[in-house]
């Protein structure tokens, strides 16, 4: 008999051990949950970083494209300024027309008008300059315009048109700038998570039991060396050979034949073979030809199965 005191101590030890195991299992579960949570957070951060890197790469490519467009626009404007020419002939024609209109509508000027006249502005019109000098000479002689002024002479003939200036040489085209270095290759994308394994399908029902091949045997038959019926004569000729099986079958087997050796002698190549009969212990195989064909040797392999 075991004392009751010993039984109580063993129960206390077993209860303490179960409590310790439960605490250890709880700590382990908490650690596993924390590790899984940190892994999910890291994966989310990695996805965010990959998205930001892709956006930065796209923006850098757009900026590069805009810089190239601005450079091309500046170059086109400089070329347009270089190739553009001022219409000098049109300006000269307009100036001459203004001179004709001014000379046609010109009237006599008074003394006050003569005093305020600017000789520099009238340097392009000699007939107006002559009128101004004539008015000054009248004022110096202190005579009235009616007594001192003479008749205005006829308008002078228009002078010949000046020669057009030579076109300046076109400037040299600037050299093409160096090609920029290729950009750095972006970081490789994150490998996708492995998918869950599919559910295994149910096992199919076994099919019907068919006939099983339990016994097969091979053999060979041949015509032998001439003379024989396939080597002499004409018309349809046959040679039948019997092959005996090493082990007897339970039932008459199925026999397959195939040519393995053909030695032709004369005429066109005409040959046929067939199984004349098959029993549990032997099979009779026939080989034949027709017309004027002659064979030196014919060899046939046999495969019997049941």
Secondary structure, 3 states (H helix, E strand, C coil): CCCHHHHHHHHHHHHHHHHHHHHHHHHHHHHHHHHHHHHHHHHHHHHHHHHHHHHHHHHHHHHHHHHHHHHHHHHHHHHHHHHCCCCHHHHHHHHHHHHHHHHHCCCCCCHHHHHHCCCCCCCCCHHHHHHHHHHHHHHHHCCCHHHHCCCCCCCCCCCCCCCCCCCCCCCCCCCCCCCCCCCCCCCCCCCCCCCCCCCCCCCCCCCCCCCCCCCEEEEEEECCCCCCCCCCCCCCEEEEEEEECCCCCCCCCEEEEEEEEEEEEECCCCCEEEEEEECCCEEEEEEEECCCCEEEEEEEEEEEEC
